[in-house]
């Protein structure tokens, strides 16, 4: 597959400088890094990293960890008891596609 498209985007100069320096240390050009990034998104249909609300520099609200643990425990119990259904990625995407298609049809009526 040939390289037949150009992508441009804006980013702060400090992010660019620091990221390019890291890439240079790795021996990877920014162009190759972006190609790899986009190919991974295309292949996996996801971002190739986890996005979090807390970058480590911010304090979490009091009780957040307890709330999250309780929520996860509740979800696991529901999954184990059969109260909540587990879906594969493909099943979930298929269900979401059906829901979107149904909404689009209902709006066009």
Buried (B, 14 or more C-beta within 10 A) or exposed (E): EEEEEEEEEEEEEEEEEEEEEEBEEEEEEEEEBEBEEEEBEEEEEEEEEEEEEEEEEEEEEEEEEEEEEEEEEEEEEEEEEEEEEEEEEEEEEEEEEEEEEEEEEEEEE
